[in-house]
Amino acid sequence: MIERGRLIEKLVSTLHLNVAERKALGPEPVSRIEISAAILRIFTNSGRFPPHARPWQPGLTVFEGHFLELLGDGRIRLWCQRSLVTNPAQLGGQIYQDFSDSTKAIEEFITREWAKGNIDGIQFVE
């Protein structure tokens, strides 16, 4: 059986769990604390969450949505980017907010990215 923490890491990273993985989560609801802990583990290892997200650079496809980046001075930057509707390789908009505390940055990420309180239909509770 796959460890619950690893399943939640997969959920926050891929935004999907298959039927067997959903069953393996068990009857306990997923908590926001578990979501935060999974993101923190991934962020600590890679300096980004999700690890493949980057600020847009000309010639590359825009990563759409929110992501976290550890800056050289220890601050955590929460980005939000969108491409142009007509061109996924052209930046349509980009904003960011800096945090000195990873816990606060992750909480803000969760609030903005999963405002409806679910990931792939899996509800998380406070």
Secondary structure, DSSP 8 states (H G I E B T S, - for coil): ---HHHHHHHHHHHS---HHHHHHH-SS-EEHHHHHHHHHHHHHHHSEESTT-----TTS----EEEEEE-TTS-EEEEEEEEETTEEEEEEEEEEEEES-HHHHHHHHHHHHTTTSEETTEEEE-
